[in-house]
């Protein structure tokens, strides 16, 4: 959730830290601070609120140094004040720490330290870490050894970076839960909580595993475990173009990422399908072919938007591979006693690969002896490293807190997984797979056509941005899209919105409908597909129920559908598509509607209140 950046080298450390923090703003934060050291003197600047407040504080009282750390904080312990902002000092004032995560036993540690004469200035759990490191440093331990010793006292999830005014040009970073990435340069090195913070400086990185420590100096980095044993971690080259993380002329990252969906889908498909052979080729995986044939059940676990992708994936896999699929919230899966065995494939979906509940669910599945597959967007992330197999989407960096292109890429990944399962289990013939591949390859062009509706959606937002509630309705493959559309609206516009199966209207939602309630109804139909046509007719009846109660209907319909368009107050069209892929097209106008309503309401679209991009703690 919070952001960490650190630098040792010849560049202006303040400029590097502020640039890194700026690139981490998307993660969500409510205060910020930096600490730099020059000539043995430690200087700290902190501010509550947005990063420009910190920049103003630095303009009032400039500082410079040769190494240092910065942080954007999302408050957990103590209010988002300047006092509680990171970095935090130890008792001597010579050591500072920045920290992501939660220390569960901090109160007990704090009381113990107070009994030893330590005085605390903040309400944070992070200050306890600084005092612990300082206490062990007093025993003449080097900073790295003092950090490792302090970490043994901590219970919880944490990523930290520490510097000392008495140990020149050295940053010590450690991980136990939230991500830490070390960037390797020429006579300079970096540390951050997300690769986007350092991507403009280096593409060569090391992702720390849990219980690993990095000692970062300008001329090199050494790695150990918490016990001090030397490690030789894998150096990876990140292929994301730094320009991909810029707005590229768009007003917000969210709008840019909505418009990047055709490219993201193309990249996720690239190299994985063969029209000539009617085959799907997944990246090399540690799951053998015979195992794909013996799975008798799939469990998909995820959080938030990824959970909605999982719901749609369930429909696609059951339809194409004829294999039962169960979908679970990761936060629930990890705390119940799920029925799992070696014939169960557990699929975890996470954009960042670092979502705490999802990674914990993955570990539960591994402990039960299941085969595991991670669908994620970030190479080298925790989920990608820990799963038996990984399916990397190629959406590129997603900066806005509200996920868009990652969602569509996840659905495409699940579609390819379903085709692969159907291929291995012989539930699909090569000719049938070819038809599905053709439909997938046509999807980016259809997404581009759907994006052409933006002007109409923006105009529609003028009519509804003052609404206090929205209802989203869909059947079958469109029910997960109704949920996702409602989530996008509530995330960024702060309007209360709910998604329901259209068939459940009589079981409660009808009570909400009146002349003030906008109802978004998903009515795409694949002509000639009996199941799709039946769902369309049933949902059309639901539309008439809403009209009979004076509800204001916004319908998403297939081009050429005059019947539903005539009944609705407003209609948004999408190109004709197969039943399964029409859902991918249908989410685009809902993303755009949420975006334009939020803009009209003056909301912070990319960094909505109380939310963070990567939820790395429970």
Beta strands, then each sheet from edge to edge (+ up, - down):
strand 1: 3-8
strand 2: 31-38
strand 3: 41-48
strand 4: 67-73
strand 5: 88-89
strand 6: 95-103
strand 7: 156-164
strand 8: 171-176
strand 9: 181-184
strand 10: 189-192
strand 11: 204-207
strand 12: 212-217
strand 13: 220-225
strand 14: 230-231
strand 15: 236-237
strand 16: 273-274
strand 17: 279-280
strand 18: 297-302
strand 19: 325-329
strand 20: 344-350
strand 21: 371-376
strand 22: 389-392
strand 23: 469-474
strand 24: 496-501
strand 25: 518-523
strand 26: 552-558
strand 27: 570-574
sheet 1: 3+ 2- 4+ 1- 10+ 9- 11+ 15-
sheet 2: 5+ 6- 7+ 8- 12+ 13- 14+
sheet 3: 16+ 17-
sheet 4: 19+ 18+ 20+ 21+ 22+
sheet 5: 24+ 23+ 25+ 26+ 27+
end
